[in-house]
Amino acid sequence: MIALRGVRKAFGRTVALDGLDLEVREGEFFCLLGPSGAGKTTTLKTVAGLERPDAGSVLLDGEDMAGVEPYDRGVAMCFESYALYPHRSVYDNLASPLRSPRHRLPAAEARDRIGAVAGLLGIGGLLDRPVDRLSNGQRQRVALGRVLVRPARAFLLDEPLSHLDARLRQRMRAELKAIGAVRRTTTLYVTHDAVEALALGDRVGVIRDGRIVQTGTREDVWHRPCDTEVARAFGRPRINLLPAAVTETGVRTDGGADLPVRAEAPAGTEVLVGVRPRDLTLHGEGHRLTGTVYVTEVLGRSVEVTVRLGGQRVSLVAPRADAARLRPDDPVGLSVRPENLLLFEADRPGRPGRRIGKSAR
Ligand code: ATP
C-alpha cells in the first residue's frame, strides 16, 4: 500500500505538490494521469525518497517513510529518462539489480527471471546486444525490465511506454497488464495519456496543479467526471460541452433544444451540457438538435462528423454507412442518447466548471 497524505513540495516559487492526497491499495495498478507539469514525476520521486516533502507524509504498507533512505524503501522505480549501462549487454543490465546484496538471487533463478521478463517485453532476442546499439524503444523496454525483474513491494513507473510506436505501445500495455495480474505488485504508473490510463488502471487518479482532483475506476471518471476538464481529458473526439440554461424540466441549449438533464441548480442558471460524440446519432428519430455539416473525417469503420449548431461545433461518431454521403453544409438532425448526458457549471477563467447533474433517466 502506498499513501501520500497532504504532501507539499515546492522548488523555489514553483509549487509542484500542493497538499497531495493519494492512496494506492495493496496489489493495485493505479494510474496517475495529468498534463505536463502537474506534479506526476515529483509524486513518484517523493514516494521513492528521491525528493523530500516540505510537509505531509508518505507511507508504505502503513510505515511512515520520513527519514528512510531510497534504497531501504523497497520500491523499484523506472524513470522516463532511463539510466542504463550503455556498453553492457541487455542481459547484464537486467541482471544488475539482482546482484545488489539486497536482491541477490541464486544464478539459475536470476536467469529464469530475466528470461521471463525479457520474453514478456519482447527483448528476449537482444540479451547479448550492448545497450548503446539499441533503438530508443528497445532501451525503454530494457529500463522497464530492470524494474520488473527485481522483487519489490511497489513499482513506480514514469511513462514507461512513451518512446514506443503505437502498435508496440498497445501490445506492451496488454503485456504489462498481464505482468501485473501475475505479479500482483502494487504499481503506481504515471502517464499523460488518458487511453493508457483507462486501459491499464484498476483505478485512475487525475492530478492537476499538484493536487488530485478525482480518483476512481474508469467508469467513475468516464461517467461521473468531477468537472469539465476531467470530462475533456477522457475520450477522443472530445466530449461536446454545449452552453445551456436550466429550466423547470431540464435544460435548454443556446440553440433552443430541450434536454432531459436533472440539474442541481435553480432555473435560469447558465450551464454546460456534456454529450459524448458517441451519444449523438445522425437523423435519429425525434431528433432535438438541427445543424449543418461542417466537416467529416473517416476513422476506419466510422466517421467523425463535425456539425455546426448555431455558433457551436459539435462532434459525433457515426457508422460509415450513415455518414459517407454527407457533404459540407448538408442539413442534419441529431438525436441525443439521453442516458449519458452530463451537466456542469459554466467554466470560469482558471476554474473548470464542476459537475452538477446527470441525465434525468
Ligand atoms: P511531465 O509530464 O512534463 O514530466 P510532471 O507532471 O511529471 O510533468 P513534475 O516533473 O512533477 O511534473 O513537475 C511539477 C512542477 O515542478 C513543474 O512546474 C516543474 O517545472 C517543477 N519542478 C520539478 N522538479 C523540479 C526541480 N528539480 N527544480 C525546479 N522545479 C522543478
Residues whose N, C-alpha, C, O or C-beta is under 5 A from the ligand:
A	BS01	ATP	F11 T14 A16 P35 S36 G37 A38 G39 K40 T41 T42 T43
